[in-house]
Amino acid sequence: MIKTRFAPSPTGFLHIGGLRTALFAYLIAKKNGGDFLLRIEDTDRERFVDGGIENIIRSLQWAGIKIDEGVDMDTGNEIIQKGGSGPYIQSERLDIYIEYIQKLLDEGHAYHCFCSKEKLEEVRHEQEENKQPTIYDGTCRNMPESEVKIMLREEREHVVRMKMPTEGVTKFNDLIHGEIEFQNKLIDDQVILKSDGFPTYHLANVIDDYLMGITNVIRGDEWLPSVPKHIELYKMLGWKPPYFAHLSLLVNEKKQKLSKRHGDVSVQDFEEKGYLPEALINFVAFLGWNPGSEKEIFTLDELEKEFSFEKIGKSPSIFNREKLDWYNREYIKSMSNEEFANRVMPFFVNAGLKVESKKYKIESIIALEKERANTLVELVDEVAFIFAEKLEYEPTLLVWKKSTREDAKEKLEQVLQLLSQIDNNNWTKEGTQKIIMDWISEKSYNNGDVLWPMRVAISGKKNSPGPFEIADALGKDKTIERLETAVKLL
Ligand code: GLU
């Protein structure tokens, strides 16, 4: 059975690139009837951020990615671990790593290295000057055992390094990139145990992937150069390596690596901006994958059935914000007003708007902007005027083009009179529209002379949806109140 994993380090928020890795790993597992595992790689204690684990899981849950094994969060937001190969948080597995490091040392695959930071810096500097590859120079690799023993007894600060072969090549077949070959002599004797007693990523990652039964390692391109080290570790431990698949880099439209400096990068940013998880997932699935057809809208369920390695591309994937907006609009448009109202409600609350559904026709309000808004936050911004106690606008805005203040006032007074006659139960968009439009044609008025001041009076805005939609969403009392205020202003 296929088992894939997502193995983030809890260094803050889940990055959009992380979501892509997680999604692809998840989809590959699901497509093949396998399991998706979440492991937390927190051996780099300097980069650990409190709440980072919760944040990653919350973002995955929000996106709809379900964890079959490993670290998860229950409904009470407590971190849990599930499955038979735990613990799944690396800082809880130190004894396991130490055992394997000892085995590698005992079998001559690893060695203690006592070189100081300054010494390493010096060597590095020299190699750079001589335009040589900057790798560890092997000073401690062949240190006599007796000397090592003395140094250890003296408790000299040290790390443990793996012994990379110094010649030959390491070849492997990446499921996305095809066959890749590395010259062993250019590869560092990687540190596997740090001086703080924590293993490095490389060691812990290999041990865990093996012990947790991971069949397919799916991760970002930046890890490609690490594969030969990992393959060598598998070899030293007598284990069969998993399949590897490295996803292309995510870049912005200027072909730069996505970074915080260039705008939103965390999944939470997108959530807060009012992107729907369905839209973000659909968009992210297309960052490096395509179905090979014209179809662009895929639910997560559909992706689980149709996703495949063969259609994942090698070239960098461009993160195009306009395309994301397009996806979001498509998902917004396709939702019923009722469902959409439920989804948008928390955004009203966040914006500090007192939206009591008894008092307002929420669905009519949402319908005002549903076809236009890119995000839920944008929609809330656009319709916030409905809930305002008092509208702020210049009285001159009420006057249509070549019309006059007096005329606007007179028209509004008549509009007020006509609308006051409609009783509350018949207050609909069609109802108000019929009365006003019939009257306009009866009197042969210009539409603009009436509709402009009416619309500004009830919206306070230069641009807004039409007056009858707004009147419907506002309800009779507020519409009348706003018209009266406008008359007084003129
Ligand atoms: N902890 C690594 C990261 O955060 C995992 C890389 C891998 O998937 O092997 O990117």
Residues whose N, C-alpha, C, O or C-beta is under 5 A from the ligand:
A	BS01	LIG	A7 P8 S9 E41 N205 I218 R219
